Amino acid sequence: MSVINKRGITAALLVAACSVPVAAPVAGAAPAAAAAVSAGQDDYAGQGEHKGRFDPKLLGRILRANAYAESRPGFAGIVVRDRKTGAVWRNTDSDTLVWACSTPKLAMVVDLLLRNDAGAITLTAEDRDLMHRMLNSSDDNAAHALWTRYGGEQEFAARFPSYGMTDMRFTDEHPHHWGWILTTADDLDRLMNYVLTKLPAAHRDYIVNEMRSVDVNQQWGVWGAGSAARPGNKNGWSDDNDDGSWLMNSVGFVGPDERYTLAVMNNTQVVENGYDVGMETTTGISRIMFDGYFR
């Protein structure tokens, strides 16, 4: 299947599953010049217009992480945000459309909680258990049950853009459900920051706690920031591409008060051992950026 980009870049990818993580290497590559640092007006930063900048030490880590990503198979869209200063860093693939895999499960939980608040639905104990399973171990059956039970595309997808997923779209070639959504690292960045800045405190705290206590099958990607960073993440992965290659996606937060957010969408373009390759890439990006940065 083809993957689209706003600039016309093509790639290939899709949905999620579960496995056991492997360690990712730390690369000491030189900074990459192609990526850009941006800071300015961004509604999802929660602080209006800024001239904030990253700590130079952290910026150096970000550039080394991007150079590492560029040295790996395929490509990775990356967005890093400092919620305190308002600084945002994006690489050149941050707006590349990629199959979202299981990352929309996070948006589904947001939507269900807000609909329940509005009285449009009444979540049961079973529903809440399914929500936990979606966030904790990325349970596909739980996602299918809730997607079907609470309106599918007509309900969920109609509101996902209001949570920051303004790039998302379906295709005519695949079913219109949570596992077949094209999205971007920019979308995942906005979604994560919606959770941290827009949700009622009780919902925010619930999701943060769920993302911080994920099952071992989710402890990669943003989790590579290390225990001192107190990371939380929602991952998605799949090999359901026309060519059988893998993609590995991760979005989450690190640092005191969830100061930094990180979104990575990695199309490995690797068929054999692509799962391990992609896990190493996404985990390595976060490790280079954040492991050892917090004391």
Sequence and secondary structure as in RCSB ss.txt:
>XXXX:A:sequence
MSVINKRGITAALLVAACSVPVAAPVAGAAPAAAAAVSAGQDDYAGQGEHKGRFDPKLLGRILRANAYAESRPGF
AGIVVRDRKTGAVWRNTDSDTLVWACSTPKLAMVVDLLLRNDAGAITLTAEDRDLMHRMLNSSDDNAAHALWTRY
GGEQEFAARFPSYGMTDMRFTDEHPHHWGWILTTADDLDRLMNYVLTKLPAAHRDYIVNEMRSVDVNQQWGVWGA
GSAARPGNKNGWSDDNDDGSWLMNSVGFVGPDERYTLAVMNNTQVVENGYDVGMETTTGISRIMFDGYFR
>XXXX:A:secstr
  B BTT   B                     SS EEEES  GGGSS S      HHHHHHHHHHHHHHHHSSSE
EEEEEEETTT EEEE TTTTB EE TTTHHHHHHHHHHHHHHHTS    HHHHHHHHHHHHH  HHHHHHHHHHT
THIIIIIHHGGGGT TT B  TTS SSGGG EE HHHHHHHHHHHHHTS HHHHHHHHHHHHT  GGG SGGGGG
 GGG  EEEEEEE  STT   EEEEEEEESGGG EEEEEEEE   STTHHHHHHHHHHHHHHHHHTTT  
